[in-house]
Amino acid sequence: MSTNTSNVKINRLVGLVIVATILWFLKPADIEINQWHTLIIFLSTIMGIVLNVMPIGAVGLVGIAAFALFNAAGGTTSKEAIMDALSGFDSYLIWLIVVAFFIAKGFIKTGFGKRVALLMVKYMGQRTLGLAYGLSIADLILAPATPSNTARCGGVIYPIASSLALSFDSKPGDPSRKKMGSFLIASIGNVNDITAAMFVTAYAANPLILKLASGFGVDLTWGSWFMAAIGPALVSLILVPFVLYIIMKPEIKKTPEARVFAEKELEKMGKVSRDEIIMGVTFIGLLIMWIFGKQLGIHSTTTALVGLSALLVSGVLTWDDIKGEKAAWDTLIWFSALLMMAGFLNKLGFTKYFGNLIGEELSFIADWNWIIILIILNAIYTYIHYFFASGTAQVAALYAVFIGVGVKLGIPVYPLALMLGFSSSLYCSLTQYSHARGPILFGSGYLTTGEWWKAGFIINLLNQCIFVVIGLLWWKLLGLY
């Protein structure tokens, strides 16, 4: 009988277990035993994800099992230990993002997402810059119900952008890529970061941010997150394609043929189908209920479940579609694991302890203006991302710690939580390896490593400036501090 371990990196897994075992017995004197054991399992789970020792869902499951086996939270009985380990599945935020994955399946299955993107190209594609804005608007329209920004950008927007570039004889891997392809690929990636920041349901890490921020008294709903994001994010959406147009300098400026391309593709798709109409109506209903959910007395997760039920009852999605959506079930497992462990680190007092510890080391800047301290902390949090291969892993490991440090240094908690939260999306294009979408776009051959890093750094710096200046003014106007 043979055993298939092709999905398990044995050497990495063994190395990780050895390091974790050694650290397990090296507890510092001023840290409680349950804090330390939770921290070791938590960091080991994150490193398992970063090092890709197993599929991400499997890493999460092993982490949950270890947490229960070693009773890391300090439960008095074995039943309490397993209840603690499984408590992450009891979060409405988890189910909001998982159900949104299922709803996003409808965009792809029905062709609704592709049609939206092609219509944007048809009506805005007279110039290369217009193409970028058209694809940006398509991404923005699809973002509220597409928590996998990799699927949104890589699965819907990228194929159209790539086909457009090829139709203008802009080929990957040779000098012709600069005609149009390099600019379009850089644009859709960086814009995708902005749309991911705008909606709780546009990026898988956002609900985790919401949960961690709530531990510091930050109460944000789907609607209040959107209202906080829309001010600075709209400015970014306007400026980023234009700045990239200057940086990348596409050789082709006018693209009247793009309209013909879009019309041919739309003709291939045929008339709007029944399923697309139902998908569109359901999507509009979801947006209305998410935006006005507080006034209507309907929770955002309830809204998502109602939307999914409508797609199932109407036959737009089948139960086999739901069962086959592997990304959603993966997210359910690993997200629950990280959410549970991060929650216990906060509940057991480690997050506050560690934040205070770092805050004391940085106490020499405590007398500075809090906005300057916020800029410094946010820059550190952002550029640490060069050492991460997962945006969500960084959120799980550092977001709460940086809030703790900022609170210790006197930064108002709402602008602190929002700035770090939005930066958790905006840093995703710094490198081609720091987000799952990166290998798809970089692998297209339209951008060199140097071009990617240069564009990513400049655009991230621009976004930081926009969110500090416009963001703080907007959040003050909203009464958030």
The 8 nearest C-alpha neighbors of each residue, nearest first, counted from 0:
[[1, 2, 3, 4, 5, 6, 7, 9],
 [2, 0, 3, 4, 5, 6, 7, 9],
 [1, 3, 4, 0, 5, 6, 7, 9],
 [4, 2, 5, 1, 6, 7, 0, 8],
 [3, 5, 7, 6, 2, 8, 9, 53],
 [4, 6, 7, 3, 8, 2, 53, 9],
 [7, 5, 4, 53, 8, 54, 3, 52],
 [6, 8, 53, 4, 5, 9, 52, 12],
 [9, 7, 52, 11, 10, 12, 53, 6],
 [10, 8, 12, 11, 7, 13, 52, 4],
 [11, 9, 13, 12, 8, 14, 52, 15],
 [10, 12, 14, 8, 9, 13, 52, 15],
 [11, 13, 9, 15, 14, 10, 52, 8],
 [14, 12, 16, 10, 15, 11, 9, 17],
 [15, 13, 11, 17, 12, 16, 10, 18],
 [14, 16, 12, 18, 13, 17, 11, 19],
 [17, 15, 19, 13, 14, 18, 20, 12],
 [18, 16, 20, 14, 15, 19, 13, 21],
 [17, 19, 21, 15, 20, 16, 22, 14],
 [18, 20, 16, 22, 17, 21, 23, 15],
 [21, 19, 23, 17, 18, 22, 16, 24],
 [22, 20, 18, 23, 19, 24, 17, 25],
 [21, 23, 25, 19, 24, 20, 18, 26],
 [22, 24, 20, 21, 25, 19, 36, 39],
 [25, 23, 22, 26, 21, 20, 19, 36],
 [26, 24, 22, 23, 27, 21, 28, 35],
 [25, 27, 24, 28, 35, 23, 30, 22],
 [28, 26, 29, 30, 25, 35, 31, 32],
 [27, 29, 30, 26, 31, 25, 32, 35],
 [28, 30, 27, 31, 26, 32, 352, 35],
 [31, 29, 28, 27, 32, 35, 34, 26],
 [32, 30, 34, 33, 35, 29, 28, 26],
 [31, 33, 35, 34, 36, 30, 26, 71],
 [34, 32, 36, 35, 71, 72, 31, 73],
 [33, 35, 37, 31, 32, 36, 349, 38],
 [34, 36, 38, 32, 33, 37, 39, 31],
 [35, 37, 39, 33, 38, 71, 34, 32],
 [38, 36, 71, 34, 40, 35, 39, 41],
 [37, 39, 41, 35, 36, 40, 42, 34],
 [40, 38, 36, 42, 41, 37, 43, 35],
 [41, 39, 43, 37, 38, 42, 44, 36],
 [42, 40, 38, 44, 39, 43, 340, 37],
 [41, 43, 45, 39, 44, 40, 38, 46],
 [44, 42, 40, 46, 45, 41, 39, 47],
 [45, 43, 47, 41, 42, 46, 62, 40],
 [44, 46, 42, 48, 47, 43, 392, 49],
 [47, 45, 49, 43, 48, 44, 50, 42],
 [48, 46, 44, 50, 45, 52, 49, 51],
 [47, 49, 51, 45, 46, 50, 55, 44],
 [48, 50, 46, 51, 47, 388, 45, 389],
 [51, 49, 47, 52, 48, 46, 11, 388],
 [52, 50, 48, 53, 49, 47, 54, 55],
 [51, 53, 8, 47, 50, 7, 12, 11],
 [54, 52, 7, 51, 6, 58, 55, 57],
 [55, 53, 57, 56, 58, 51, 6, 52],
 [54, 56, 58, 57, 48, 53, 59, 333],
 [55, 57, 329, 333, 59, 332, 58, 54],
 [58, 56, 60, 54, 59, 55, 53, 61],
 [59, 57, 55, 61, 56, 60, 53, 62],
 [58, 60, 333, 62, 56, 57, 336, 61],
 [59, 61, 57, 63, 62, 58, 64, 332],
 [62, 60, 64, 58, 63, 59, 65, 57],
 [61, 63, 59, 65, 60, 64, 44, 66],
 [64, 62, 66, 60, 61, 65, 84, 336],
 [63, 65, 61, 67, 62, 66, 68, 60],
 [66, 64, 68, 62, 67, 63, 69, 61],
 [67, 65, 63, 71, 64, 69, 68, 70],
 [66, 68, 81, 70, 80, 64, 84, 65],
 [69, 67, 65, 70, 66, 64, 80, 81],
 [68, 70, 71, 67, 66, 65, 80, 36],
 [71, 69, 67, 80, 73, 68, 72, 66],
 [70, 72, 37, 69, 66, 36, 73, 33],
 [71, 73, 70, 33, 74, 37, 343, 83],
 [74, 72, 71, 70, 33, 75, 80, 32],
 [75, 73, 80, 79, 76, 72, 70, 77],
 [74, 76, 73, 79, 77, 80, 78, 70],
 [77, 75, 79, 78, 74, 80, 70, 73],
 [76, 78, 80, 79, 81, 75, 74, 70],
 [79, 77, 76, 80, 81, 82, 74, 75],
 [78, 80, 82, 76, 74, 77, 81, 83],
 [81, 79, 77, 67, 70, 83, 74, 78],
 [80, 82, 67, 84, 83, 78, 79, 85],
 [83, 81, 79, 85, 84, 80, 86, 78],
 [82, 84, 86, 80, 81, 85, 79, 72],
 [85, 83, 81, 67, 82, 63, 86, 66],
 [86, 84, 82, 87, 83, 88, 81, 63],
 [85, 87, 83, 89, 88, 84, 82, 339],
 [88, 86, 335, 339, 89, 85, 90, 338],
 [87, 89, 86, 335, 90, 85, 93, 331],
 [88, 90, 87, 86, 91, 85, 93, 335],
 [91, 89, 92, 93, 88, 87, 94, 86],
 [90, 92, 94, 93, 95, 300, 89, 88],
 [93, 91, 95, 90, 94, 206, 96, 300],
 [94, 92, 91, 90, 95, 96, 97, 331],
 [93, 95, 97, 91, 92, 96, 98, 300],
 [96, 94, 300, 92, 98, 93, 97, 91],
 [95, 97, 99, 94, 93, 98, 200, 100],
 [98, 96, 94, 100, 327, 99, 95, 93],
 [97, 99, 101, 100, 95, 96, 94, 303],
 [98, 100, 102, 96, 101, 97, 144, 103],
 [101, 99, 103, 97, 98, 102, 327, 146],
 [102, 100, 98, 104, 99, 103, 321, 97],
 [101, 103, 99, 104, 105, 100, 307, 98],
 [104, 102, 145, 100, 105, 106, 101, 144],
 [105, 103, 101, 102, 107, 106, 108, 100],
 [104, 106, 108, 103, 107, 102, 109, 316],
 [107, 105, 112, 111, 103, 104, 109, 108],
 [106, 108, 110, 105, 104, 109, 112, 111],
 [109, 107, 105, 110, 106, 104, 111, 316],
 [108, 110, 111, 275, 107, 106, 105, 274],
 [109, 111, 107, 113, 112, 108, 106, 114],
 [110, 112, 106, 114, 109, 275, 113, 115],
 [113, 111, 106, 115, 114, 110, 107, 116],
 [114, 112, 116, 110, 115, 111, 155, 117],
 [113, 115, 117, 111, 116, 112, 118, 110],
 [114, 116, 118, 112, 113, 117, 137, 111],
 [117, 115, 137, 119, 113, 114, 118, 134],
 [118, 116, 120, 114, 119, 261, 115, 121],
 [117, 119, 121, 115, 120, 116, 114, 122],
 [118, 120, 133, 116, 117, 122, 121, 123],
 [121, 119, 124, 117, 123, 118, 133, 122],
 [122, 120, 258, 118, 261, 119, 124, 123],
 [121, 123, 119, 120, 124, 118, 258, 125],
 [124, 122, 129, 120, 133, 119, 121, 125],
 [123, 125, 130, 120, 129, 126, 257, 121],
 [124, 126, 255, 254, 123, 253, 129, 257],
 [127, 125, 253, 254, 129, 124, 128, 252],
 [126, 128, 130, 129, 252, 253, 254, 131],
 [129, 127, 131, 130, 126, 132, 244, 241],
 [128, 130, 126, 132, 124, 123, 127, 131],
 [131, 129, 124, 133, 127, 128, 132, 120],
 [130, 132, 128, 134, 129, 133, 135, 183],
 [131, 133, 135, 129, 130, 134, 136, 128],
 [132, 134, 119, 130, 136, 135, 131, 120],
 [133, 135, 137, 131, 136, 132, 116, 130],
 [136, 134, 132, 138, 133, 137, 131, 139],
 [135, 137, 139, 133, 138, 134, 140, 132],
 [136, 138, 116, 134, 140, 139, 135, 115],
 [139, 137, 135, 141, 136, 140, 142, 134],
 [138, 140, 136, 142, 137, 141, 194, 135],
 [141, 139, 137, 138, 142, 136, 143, 115],
 [140, 142, 138, 139, 143, 144, 145, 137],
 [141, 143, 201, 145, 139, 144, 140, 138],
 [144, 142, 201, 200, 198, 145, 141, 140],
 [143, 145, 142, 99, 103, 200, 146, 141],
 [144, 146, 103, 142, 201, 147, 143, 100],
 [147, 145, 201, 202, 200, 203, 148, 100],
 [148, 146, 149, 150, 145, 202, 151, 203],
 [147, 149, 151, 150, 152, 202, 146, 201],
 [148, 150, 436, 147, 153, 152, 151, 435],
 [151, 149, 154, 153, 147, 148, 152, 155],
 [152, 150, 148, 155, 149, 154, 153, 147],
 [151, 153, 156, 149, 150, 157, 154, 155],
 [154, 152, 157, 150, 149, 151, 155, 436],
 [153, 155, 150, 151, 152, 156, 157, 158],
 [154, 156, 151, 152, 157, 153, 113, 158],
 [155, 157, 152, 159, 158, 153, 160, 154],
 [156, 158, 160, 153, 159, 152, 155, 161],
 [159, 157, 161, 160, 156, 162, 155, 154],
 [158, 160, 162, 157, 161, 156, 163, 155],
 [161, 159, 157, 163, 162, 158, 156, 164],
 [160, 162, 164, 158, 163, 159, 157, 165],
 [163, 161, 159, 165, 164, 160, 158, 166],
 [164, 162, 166, 160, 161, 165, 159, 167],
 [163, 165, 180, 169, 161, 167, 166, 162],
 [166, 164, 168, 169, 162, 167, 163, 170],
 [165, 167, 163, 164, 168, 162, 169, 260],
 [166, 168, 165, 164, 169, 163, 179, 178],
 [169, 167, 165, 166, 170, 164, 175, 178],
 [170, 168, 176, 175, 164, 165, 167, 178],
 [169, 171, 176, 175, 165, 168, 173, 172],
 [172, 170, 444, 445, 176, 173, 443, 169],
 [171, 173, 444, 445, 170, 176, 174, 175],
 [172, 174, 175, 171, 176, 170, 445, 177],
 [175, 173, 176, 177, 172, 170, 178, 171],
 [174, 176, 169, 177, 178, 173, 170, 168],
 [177, 175, 169, 170, 180, 171, 174, 178],
 [178, 176, 175, 179, 181, 249, 174, 180],
 [179, 177, 250, 249, 251, 175, 176, 169],
 [178, 180, 249, 177, 182, 181, 164, 169],
 [179, 181, 164, 176, 183, 182, 169, 445],
 [182, 180, 445, 177, 184, 446, 183, 176],
 [181, 183, 185, 180, 247, 179, 184, 186],
 [182, 184, 186, 180, 185, 181, 131, 187],
 [185, 183, 186, 187, 181, 182, 180, 188],
 [186, 184, 182, 188, 183, 187, 181, 189],
 [185, 187, 183, 184, 189, 188, 240, 190],
 [186, 188, 190, 184, 189, 185, 191, 183],
 [189, 187, 191, 185, 186, 190, 184, 428],
 [188, 190, 191, 192, 186, 187, 428, 185],
 [191, 189, 193, 187, 192, 188, 186, 135],
 [190, 192, 188, 194, 189, 193, 187, 195],
 [193, 191, 425, 195, 424, 190, 189, 194],
 [192, 194, 190, 196, 195, 191, 425, 232],
 [193, 195, 197, 191, 196, 139, 192, 142],
 [196, 194, 201, 192, 202, 193, 197, 191],
 [197, 195, 193, 421, 194, 424, 198, 192],
 [198, 196, 194, 228, 195, 225, 229, 193],
 [197, 199, 201, 200, 225, 143, 196, 195],
 [198, 200, 205, 201, 221, 206, 202, 224],
 [199, 201, 146, 198, 143, 202, 144, 96],
 [202, 200, 146, 195, 142, 198, 143, 145],
 [203, 201, 146, 195, 204, 205, 200, 147],
 [202, 204, 146, 205, 147, 96, 206, 201],
 [205, 203, 391, 207, 202, 206, 208, 394],
 [204, 206, 208, 199, 207, 203, 202, 209],
 [207, 205, 209, 208, 92, 204, 199, 210],
 [208, 206, 210, 204, 205, 209, 211, 338],
 [207, 209, 205, 211, 206, 210, 212, 420],
 [210, 208, 206, 212, 207, 211, 213, 205],
 [209, 211, 207, 213, 208, 212, 206, 214],
 [212, 210, 208, 213, 214, 209, 399, 207],
 [211, 213, 209, 214, 217, 215, 210, 208],
 [214, 212, 217, 216, 210, 215, 211, 218],
 [213, 215, 212, 211, 216, 210, 217, 345],
 [216, 214, 213, 212, 217, 412, 211, 402],
 [215, 217, 213, 214, 218, 212, 412, 413],
 [218, 216, 213, 212, 215, 219, 413, 214],
 [217, 219, 213, 216, 220, 212, 209, 223],
 [220, 218, 223, 224, 217, 209, 221, 213],
 [219, 221, 223, 222, 224, 218, 299, 293],
 [222, 220, 224, 223, 199, 225, 289, 299],
 [221, 223, 290, 225, 220, 224, 226, 289],
 [222, 224, 226, 220, 225, 219, 221, 227],
 [225, 223, 227, 221, 222, 226, 219, 220],
 [226, 224, 222, 228, 223, 227, 198, 197],
 [225, 227, 223, 229, 224, 228, 222, 230],
 [228, 226, 224, 225, 229, 223, 474, 230],
 [229, 227, 225, 197, 226, 230, 232, 231],
 [228, 230, 232, 226, 233, 231, 227, 225],
 [231, 229, 232, 228, 233, 473, 470, 227],
 [230, 232, 470, 234, 469, 466, 233, 229],
 [233, 231, 235, 229, 234, 230, 228, 236],
 [234, 232, 236, 235, 231, 229, 230, 237],
 [233, 235, 237, 231, 232, 236, 238, 230],
 [236, 234, 232, 238, 233, 237, 239, 462],
 [237, 235, 233, 234, 238, 239, 232, 190],
 [236, 238, 234, 235, 239, 233, 240, 241],
 [237, 239, 235, 241, 236, 240, 242, 234],
 [238, 240, 242, 241, 235, 236, 237, 243],
 [241, 239, 243, 242, 186, 238, 244, 131],
 [240, 242, 244, 238, 239, 243, 245, 128],
 [243, 241, 245, 239, 244, 240, 238, 246],
 [244, 242, 246, 240, 245, 241, 247, 239],
 [243, 245, 241, 242, 247, 248, 246, 240],
 [244, 246, 242, 243, 248, 247, 241, 249],
 [247, 245, 243, 244, 248, 242, 454, 182],
 [246, 248, 244, 182, 243, 245, 249, 181],
 [249, 247, 245, 244, 246, 250, 182, 177],
 [250, 248, 178, 179, 251, 177, 247, 182],
 [249, 251, 178, 252, 248, 177, 179, 175],
 [252, 250, 178, 249, 253, 179, 127, 254],
 [251, 253, 127, 126, 250, 254, 249, 128],
 [254, 252, 126, 127, 251, 125, 255, 128],
 [253, 255, 126, 125, 256, 257, 127, 124],
 [256, 254, 125, 257, 258, 253, 124, 126],
 [257, 255, 259, 254, 258, 260, 125, 167],
 [258, 256, 260, 259, 255, 254, 124, 261],
 [257, 259, 121, 261, 256, 260, 255, 262],
 [258, 260, 262, 256, 257, 261, 263, 255],
 [259, 261, 257, 263, 258, 262, 256, 264],
 [262, 260, 264, 258, 121, 117, 263, 259],
 [261, 263, 265, 259, 264, 260, 266, 258],
 [264, 262, 266, 260, 265, 261, 259, 267],
 [263, 265, 267, 261, 266, 262, 260, 268],
 [266, 264, 268, 262, 267, 263, 261, 269],
 [265, 267, 263, 269, 268, 264, 262, 270],
 [266, 268, 264, 265, 269, 263, 262, 270],
 [269, 267, 265, 266, 264, 270, 271, 114],
 [270, 268, 266, 267, 265, 271, 272, 264],
 [271, 269, 272, 268, 266, 265, 267, 273],
 [270, 272, 275, 269, 273, 276, 268, 274],
 [273, 271, 275, 274, 270, 276, 109, 269],
 [272, 274, 276, 275, 277, 271, 278, 315],
 [273, 275, 277, 272, 276, 315, 278, 109],
 [274, 276, 278, 272, 277, 111, 273, 109],
 [277, 275, 279, 273, 278, 274, 280, 272],
 [276, 278, 274, 280, 279, 275, 281, 273],
 [277, 279, 275, 281, 276, 280, 274, 282],
 [280, 278, 282, 276, 277, 281, 275, 283],
 [279, 281, 277, 283, 282, 278, 276, 284],
 [282, 280, 284, 278, 279, 283, 277, 285],
 [281, 283, 285, 279, 284, 280, 278, 286],
 [284, 282, 286, 280, 285, 281, 279, 287],
 [283, 285, 281, 287, 282, 286, 280, 288],
 [286, 284, 282, 288, 283, 287, 289, 281],
 [285, 287, 289, 283, 284, 288, 290, 282],
 [286, 288, 284, 290, 285, 289, 291, 283],
 [287, 289, 292, 285, 291, 286, 290, 284],
 [290, 288, 292, 286, 287, 299, 291, 285],
 [289, 291, 222, 287, 288, 292, 286, 221],
 [292, 290, 288, 294, 293, 289, 287, 295],
 [291, 293, 297, 288, 295, 289, 294, 290],
 [292, 294, 296, 295, 291, 297, 298, 290],
 [293, 295, 291, 292, 296, 297, 290, 288],
 [296, 294, 292, 293, 297, 291, 288, 298],
 [295, 297, 293, 294, 292, 298, 291, 288],
 [298, 296, 292, 295, 293, 301, 299, 302],
 [297, 299, 301, 300, 292, 302, 296, 293],
 [300, 298, 302, 301, 289, 303, 297, 292],
 [299, 301, 95, 303, 302, 298, 304, 91],
 [302, 300, 304, 298, 299, 303, 305, 297],
 [301, 303, 299, 305, 300, 304, 306, 298],
 [304, 302, 300, 306, 301, 305, 307, 98],
 [303, 305, 301, 307, 306, 302, 308, 300],
 [306, 304, 308, 302, 303, 307, 301, 309],
 [307, 305, 303, 309, 308, 304, 281, 302],
 [306, 308, 304, 310, 309, 305, 102, 303],
 [309, 307, 305, 311, 306, 310, 312, 304],
 [308, 310, 306, 312, 307, 311, 313, 305],
 [309, 311, 315, 307, 313, 308, 316, 312],
 [312, 310, 316, 308, 314, 309, 313, 317],
 [311, 313, 309, 314, 310, 308, 315, 316],
 [314, 312, 310, 311, 315, 309, 316, 277],
 [313, 315, 311, 316, 312, 317, 310, 274],
 [316, 314, 310, 274, 313, 311, 317, 105],
 [317, 315, 311, 314, 310, 320, 105, 318],
 [318, 316, 320, 319, 311, 314, 321, 315],
 [317, 319, 321, 320, 322, 316, 311, 323],
 [318, 320, 322, 317, 321, 323, 316, 324],
 [321, 319, 317, 323, 318, 322, 316, 324],
 [322, 320, 318, 319, 323, 324, 101, 317],
 [323, 321, 319, 320, 324, 318, 325, 328],
 [322, 324, 320, 321, 325, 319, 318, 326],
 [325, 323, 321, 326, 322, 327, 320, 328],
 [324, 326, 328, 327, 323, 329, 322, 330],
 [327, 325, 329, 328, 324, 330, 100, 147],
 [328, 326, 330, 97, 325, 329, 100, 324],
 [327, 329, 331, 325, 330, 326, 332, 324],
 [330, 328, 56, 326, 332, 327, 331, 325],
 [329, 331, 327, 334, 328, 332, 333, 326],
 [330, 332, 328, 329, 334, 335, 333, 327],
 [333, 331, 335, 56, 329, 330, 334, 59],
 [334, 332, 59, 336, 56, 335, 330, 331],
 [333, 335, 337, 330, 336, 331, 332, 338],
 [334, 336, 87, 338, 332, 333, 88, 337],
 [337, 335, 333, 339, 59, 334, 338, 63],
 [336, 338, 340, 334, 339, 335, 341, 333],
 [337, 339, 335, 341, 336, 340, 87, 334],
 [338, 340, 87, 342, 336, 337, 341, 335],
 [341, 339, 343, 337, 342, 338, 41, 344],
 [342, 340, 344, 338, 343, 339, 337, 345],
 [343, 341, 339, 345, 340, 344, 338, 346],
 [342, 344, 346, 340, 345, 341, 347, 339],
 [345, 343, 341, 349, 347, 342, 346, 350],
 [344, 346, 350, 348, 343, 342, 347, 349],
 [347, 345, 343, 348, 344, 342, 349, 350],
 [346, 348, 344, 345, 343, 349, 34, 33],
 [349, 347, 345, 346, 351, 350, 352, 344],
 [348, 350, 352, 344, 351, 347, 345, 34],
 [351, 349, 345, 353, 352, 348, 344, 400],
 [350, 352, 354, 349, 348, 353, 403, 355],
 [353, 351, 349, 355, 350, 354, 356, 348],
 [354, 352, 356, 350, 355, 351, 349, 357],
 [355, 353, 403, 404, 351, 400, 357, 356],
 [354, 356, 358, 352, 353, 357, 359, 351],
 [357, 355, 353, 359, 354, 358, 352, 360],
 [356, 358, 360, 354, 359, 355, 404, 353],
 [357, 359, 355, 404, 361, 360, 356, 407],
 [358, 360, 362, 356, 361, 357, 355, 407],
 [359, 361, 357, 358, 362, 356, 363, 355],
 [362, 360, 358, 359, 363, 364, 357, 365],
 [361, 363, 359, 365, 364, 360, 358, 408],
 [362, 364, 361, 365, 366, 360, 359, 367],
 [365, 363, 362, 367, 366, 361, 372, 408],
 [364, 366, 362, 408, 367, 363, 409, 361],
 [367, 365, 364, 368, 363, 362, 369, 408],
 [368, 366, 364, 365, 369, 372, 371, 370],
 [367, 369, 370, 371, 366, 372, 365, 364],
 [368, 370, 372, 410, 371, 373, 367, 409],
 [369, 371, 373, 372, 368, 374, 410, 367],
 [370, 372, 374, 373, 369, 368, 375, 367],
 [371, 373, 369, 375, 370, 374, 376, 368],
 [374, 372, 370, 376, 371, 375, 377, 369],
 [373, 375, 371, 377, 372, 376, 378, 370],
 [376, 374, 372, 378, 373, 377, 379, 371],
 [377, 375, 379, 373, 378, 374, 380, 372],
 [376, 378, 380, 374, 379, 375, 373, 381],
 [379, 377, 381, 375, 376, 380, 374, 382],
 [380, 378, 376, 382, 381, 377, 383, 375],
 [379, 381, 377, 378, 383, 382, 376, 384],
 [382, 380, 378, 379, 383, 384, 377, 426],
 [381, 383, 384, 379, 380, 385, 378, 426],
 [382, 384, 385, 380, 381, 386, 379, 387],
 [385, 383, 382, 387, 386, 381, 426, 380],
 [384, 386, 383, 387, 382, 430, 433, 429],
 [387, 385, 384, 383, 388, 433, 382, 389],
 [388, 386, 384, 389, 385, 433, 393, 49],
 [387, 389, 433, 49, 432, 434, 390, 386],
 [390, 388, 392, 433, 391, 387, 434, 49],
 [389, 391, 393, 392, 434, 394, 427, 433],
 [390, 392, 394, 204, 393, 389, 395, 203],
 [393, 391, 395, 389, 394, 390, 45, 396],
 [392, 394, 396, 390, 391, 395, 397, 389],
 [395, 393, 398, 391, 392, 397, 396, 390],
 [394, 396, 392, 393, 397, 391, 398, 337],
 [395, 397, 393, 394, 392, 398, 42, 45],
 [398, 396, 400, 394, 399, 393, 395, 401],
 [397, 399, 394, 401, 400, 395, 402, 396],
 [400, 398, 402, 401, 397, 211, 403, 350],
 [401, 399, 403, 397, 354, 402, 398, 350],
 [400, 402, 404, 403, 398, 399, 405, 397],
 [403, 401, 405, 399, 404, 400, 406, 398],
 [402, 404, 354, 400, 406, 401, 405, 351],
 [405, 403, 354, 358, 401, 407, 402, 406],
 [404, 406, 402, 408, 407, 410, 403, 401],
 [405, 407, 409, 403, 410, 408, 404, 402],
 [406, 408, 404, 405, 409, 358, 355, 403],
 [409, 407, 405, 365, 406, 410, 358, 404],
 [408, 410, 406, 407, 405, 411, 369, 365],
 [409, 411, 369, 406, 405, 408, 412, 415],
 [412, 410, 413, 414, 415, 409, 480, 406],
 [411, 413, 415, 414, 416, 410, 406, 217],
 [412, 414, 416, 415, 411, 417, 479, 217],
 [415, 413, 417, 416, 412, 418, 411, 471],
 [416, 414, 412, 418, 413, 417, 419, 411],
 [415, 417, 413, 419, 414, 418, 420, 412],
 [418, 416, 420, 414, 415, 419, 421, 413],
 [417, 419, 415, 421, 420, 416, 414, 422],
 [420, 418, 422, 416, 417, 421, 377, 415],
 [421, 419, 417, 423, 418, 422, 416, 208],
 [420, 422, 423, 196, 418, 424, 419, 417],
 [423, 421, 425, 419, 424, 420, 426, 418],
 [424, 422, 420, 421, 425, 426, 419, 390],
 [425, 423, 422, 192, 196, 421, 426, 427],
 [424, 426, 422, 192, 427, 423, 193, 421],
 [427, 425, 424, 429, 428, 422, 423, 381],
 [426, 428, 425, 429, 434, 424, 433, 192],
 [429, 427, 455, 430, 426, 189, 431, 188],
 [428, 430, 455, 426, 427, 456, 452, 431],
 [431, 429, 428, 432, 433, 452, 451, 455],
 [430, 432, 437, 433, 438, 441, 428, 434],
 [433, 431, 430, 434, 437, 388, 438, 435],
 [434, 432, 388, 389, 430, 431, 387, 427],
 [433, 435, 436, 437, 389, 432, 427, 390],
 [436, 434, 437, 149, 438, 433, 432, 389],
 [435, 437, 149, 434, 439, 438, 153, 440],
 [438, 436, 431, 440, 434, 439, 435, 432],
 [437, 439, 441, 442, 440, 436, 431, 435],
 [440, 438, 442, 437, 436, 441, 153, 443],
 [439, 441, 437, 443, 442, 438, 184, 436],
 [442, 440, 438, 443, 439, 437, 444, 446],
 [441, 443, 439, 444, 438, 440, 437, 445],
 [442, 444, 441, 440, 445, 439, 171, 446],
 [443, 445, 171, 172, 442, 446, 441, 447],
 [444, 446, 171, 181, 176, 443, 180, 172],
 [447, 445, 181, 444, 450, 451, 441, 448],
 [446, 448, 450, 449, 451, 445, 444, 441],
 [449, 447, 451, 450, 452, 446, 431, 441],
 [448, 450, 452, 447, 451, 453, 446, 454],
 [451, 449, 447, 453, 448, 452, 446, 454],
 [450, 452, 448, 454, 449, 453, 455, 446],
 [453, 451, 455, 449, 454, 450, 430, 456],
 [454, 452, 450, 456, 455, 451, 449, 457],
 [453, 455, 457, 451, 456, 452, 458, 450],
 [456, 454, 429, 452, 428, 458, 453, 457],
 [455, 457, 459, 453, 454, 458, 429, 452],
 [458, 456, 460, 454, 459, 455, 461, 453],
 [459, 457, 461, 455, 460, 456, 454, 462],
 [458, 460, 462, 456, 461, 457, 455, 463],
 [461, 459, 463, 457, 458, 462, 456, 464],
 [460, 462, 458, 464, 459, 463, 457, 465],
 [463, 461, 465, 459, 464, 460, 466, 458],
 [462, 464, 460, 466, 461, 465, 467, 459],
 [465, 463, 461, 467, 462, 466, 468, 460],
 [466, 464, 462, 468, 469, 463, 467, 231],
 [465, 467, 470, 463, 231, 469, 464, 468],
 [468, 466, 464, 470, 465, 471, 469, 463],
 [467, 469, 465, 470, 471, 466, 464, 472],
 [470, 468, 472, 231, 465, 466, 471, 473],
 [469, 471, 466, 473, 231, 467, 472, 468],
 [470, 472, 474, 473, 467, 468, 469, 475],
 [471, 473, 475, 469, 470, 474, 476, 468],
 [474, 472, 476, 470, 475, 471, 469, 230],
 [473, 475, 477, 471, 476, 479, 472, 470],
 [476, 474, 478, 472, 477, 473, 480, 479],
 [475, 477, 473, 474, 478, 472, 479, 471],
 [478, 476, 474, 475, 479, 473, 227, 480],
 [477, 479, 475, 476, 480, 474, 473, 472],
 [478, 480, 474, 477, 475, 413, 414, 476],
 [479, 478, 475, 413, 411, 474, 414, 412]]
